[in-house]
Amino acid sequence: YAPLSVRLIEMAMKNRGSWAPIRNQMELLPGPMHEMNQDVADPPQHRKIVIVFYIGGVTYSEIASLRWLRDNLLYLPEDIGKIHFIICTTKILSGTELLESLVPDSEKRQGKAASEGLLR
């Protein structure tokens, strides 16, 4: 198992940083898509930097999956240890916070009142 966001990053990396082979699938996802590549004549010993933006938050599972991807690039063995992910996010979410964010506020208040014995 790997989060969808990490699978998309993995697919782009397999295609040397291009979304072109999966453009049709990417268009099925809501929201705009932007791709930017910078061609630099870097010697091969320099690290490749991948910047990943998570708007709305990232889970610890997604961070761990990106670390695993960095350390296990079996299809790009020459890049193992040379990829550096920079994660930009609005929040780091735990599993509990993620699930709580899916429950409407009114249900949270009712659940709290019931647990305090205020509702019968």
C-alpha positions in Angstrom: 0.0 0.0 0.0 1.1 3.6 -0.7 -1.0 6.8 -0.6 -2.3 8.0 -4.0 -0.2 11.2 -3.8 3.0 9.1 -3.4 2.0 6.8 -6.3 1.5 9.8 -8.6 5.0 11.1 -7.6 6.4 7.7 -8.2 4.8 7.5 -11.7 6.2 10.9 -12.6 9.7 9.9 -11.4 9.6 6.7 -13.5 9.0 8.9 -16.5 11.9 11.1 -15.6 9.8 13.9 -14.1 7.2 14.1 -16.8 3.4 13.7 -16.3 3.0 13.2 -20.1 2.4 9.4 -20.0 -0.3 9.8 -17.4 -1.8 13.1 -18.5 -5.2 11.5 -19.2 -5.4 10.1 -15.7 -4.3 13.3 -14.2 -7.1 15.2 -15.9 -9.6 13.0 -14.0 -8.5 14.5 -10.7 -10.2 17.7 -9.6 -8.3 21.0 -9.6 -5.6 22.5 -11.8 -2.4 20.8 -12.6 0.9 22.5 -13.1 4.2 20.9 -14.2 7.5 22.7 -14.2 10.9 21.2 -15.0 14.2 22.9 -14.8 16.9 21.7 -17.1 20.3 22.2 -15.5 23.6 20.8 -16.5 24.3 19.3 -13.1 27.0 16.7 -12.6 25.5 13.3 -11.7 26.8 13.4 -8.1 24.4 16.2 -7.2 21.1 15.5 -5.6 17.9 15.8 -7.4 15.3 17.8 -5.6 11.6 17.1 -5.8 9.3 19.7 -4.2 5.9 18.3 -3.2 3.1 20.6 -2.1 0.2 19.3 0.0 -2.6 21.9 0.4 -4.8 21.0 3.3 -2.4 18.8 5.1 -0.2 15.7 4.7 -0.4 12.6 6.8 2.6 10.9 8.6 1.9 7.9 6.3 2.5 10.1 3.2 5.7 11.4 4.6 6.9 7.9 5.5 6.0 6.7 2.0 8.0 9.4 0.4 11.0 8.4 2.6 10.5 4.8 1.5 10.3 5.9 -2.1 13.6 7.9 -1.7 15.4 4.9 -0.3 14.0 2.3 -2.6 14.0 3.6 -6.2 14.5 0.2 -7.7 13.7 1.3 -11.2 16.2 4.2 -11.0 19.1 2.5 -9.1 21.5 5.3 -10.1 19.3 7.8 -8.1 19.1 5.9 -4.8 20.2 8.3 -2.1 20.4 11.2 -4.6 16.8 12.3 -4.4 15.8 14.9 -1.9 12.1 15.5 -1.2 11.1 18.9 0.1 7.6 18.7 1.5 5.6 21.9 1.7 2.2 21.7 3.5 -0.3 23.7 5.4 -0.5 21.0 8.2 0.8 17.7 9.3 -2.1 15.4 10.2 -2.2 12.4 12.5 -4.7 9.6 11.6 -7.0 10.8 14.4 -7.0 14.4 13.1 -7.7 13.2 9.6 -10.7 11.2 10.6 -12.0 14.0 12.9 -11.8 16.5 10.0 -14.3 14.3 8.2 -17.0 14.6 10.9 -19.2 17.7 10.8 -18.9 20.1 13.8 -22.5 19.4 14.9 -21.8 15.7 15.3 -18.6 16.4 17.2 -20.6 18.6 19.7 -23.3 15.9 20.1 -20.7 13.3 20.6 -18.9 15.4 23.3 -22.2 16.2 25.0 -23.2 12.5 25.0 -19.8 11.5 26.5 -20.3 14.1 29.2 -23.7 12.8 30.0 -25.6 15.9 28.8 -27.7 14.1 26.2 -30.0 11.2 27.0 
